[in-house]
Amino acid sequence: MKCRRVGRGRPSTILSAVSAPIYGVVPNFSEGRRVDVMDAICEALVVPGAHLVYRQADPDHHRLDTTVLGDRDAVGRSAIAGARVAAALIDMDQHHGGHPRMGAVDVIPFMPVRGVSMQDCVSLAVEVGEVLARELSLPIYLYDHAARTPDRASLAEVRRGEYEGLRDAVARGERLPDLGPHMIGKAGATAVGARKPLVAFNVYLAGRDEQAAKDIARSIRASSGGLPAVRAIGFLVPERDCITVSMNLVDFEVTGVRTAYDAVVAAAGIQGLDVTDSEIVGLVPEAALSSDDGAHVRLRGFDRTTQVLERLIEEAS
């Protein structure tokens, strides 16, 4: 059975001139099952000048993935508005899902899309983080290009132990946030950062051996000496009666979709497991997926008209 998807936002046609700078923000929220809550969050994300171009919910991961494009001020206000709703409606003590998470508003990464530098996105991330800390009392961890210390450049390290582990660590006076209160409440903590557009890529394998999926993920991710610029976790997907290796390709120019897929196939073969198909979650830059990559990686459910970032920009400009 396929993971249930909650409708995608449609590209707007009212962004200004084609040459205007465009910022992107990709807020991820810890809710993938309650449609009313997800609708409320997405409605809040739509502010003047900001365009919700993508939304996808996964009930197994218990996660809502969104993408907003717009000018600097608009995407900042959008992220804050969405965070305000999510923090009010999501109780992390009641949240359990397949994806690592640390807060109701789990991550807010800003990214340069057109005519914007990475430093511009870092500045915006810090400004938004300060507002969330001050107005919503959210503990904020600045990560990736916005990180203040090397150990917080990695989202996996920031989110280590997930909500429960981070809550307990902060209570002991450890791993304190960069901004906001030194206490993790029911809304959890939020990672705010700046990064390149990444590719969220899942490869599905036959069987229910979750440990095998974890072993494959460990063998291919950069932190374990595997592929550079790859983050990976493995887990069981009960709804599909299979296992998955879920990857973030944080720099597709270093390690792309085809290379990552081939690495999973090779590692799975050693364990006698078969790859069934793959999936791209959210949006990707056009250069991340060539015309023949889809067939090679057995890609399912991918729609270039709604998932290629440049095409949404063209329609929204």
Buried (B, 14 or more C-beta within 10 A) or exposed (E): EEBBEBEBBBBBEEBEEEEEBBBBBBBBBBBBBBEEBBEBBBEBBBBEBBBBBBBBBBBBBBBBBBBBBBBBBBBBBBBBBBBBBBBEBBEBEEBEBBBBBBBBBBBBBBBBBBEBEBEBBBBBBBBBBBBBBEEBEBBBBBBBBBBEEEEBBBBBBBBBEBBEBBBEBBEEEEBEBBBBBEEBBBBBBBBBBBBBBBBBBBBBBEBEBBEBBBBBBBBBBBEEEBBEBBBBBBBBBEBBEBBBBBBBBBBBEEBBBBBBBBBBBEBBEEBEBEBBBBBBBBBBBEEBBEEEBBEEBBBEEBEEEBBBBBBBBEBBB
